[in-house]
Amino acid sequence: MVRKLILAFGATVLGLSAAACNTIDGAGEDIESVANEVDEEI
């Protein structure tokens, strides 16, 4: 159950992030930003 919720949340965030990006470069920057935030939290 928790795994499904995490997967759904991740898919939602990915979808919203992709919708917010206008260019491939912007998408790369967003992905890098998310990765850096995850690294800082871990």
N, C-alpha and C positions, 0 to 999 in steps of 0.2 A: 504494500500500500504506500509506504513512504517512498519507495523507489519510483513508483508511478507518479507521485506528486512532484518529486525532484525532476523527473524527466519532463513532465508537463511544464513546470516552471522554466526549465532550461530551454525548451522549445519555444515558449512564449517570449522569453528574453531574446533569443536568437532571432525570432521573427520580427520583433519590434526593432531590434538593432539593425537588421537588414533593411527594414522599411525606412529607417532614419538616414541611412547612408545613401548619398547621391552618386558616389563614385567608388571604384575599386580601391583607390588610395584611401578614401575615408573609411571603408570597411576594414582595411588593414590596420589603420590607426585605432579604430574602435576595438578590434580583436586584441591588439597589443595592450591597449589600456585595460581591458578586462583581465588579461593574463597578468598584468602587473598588480592589479588589485587583489587577485586571487593569491599571488605569491606573497604579498604583504600580509594578508590575513592568515596564511599558513605559517 
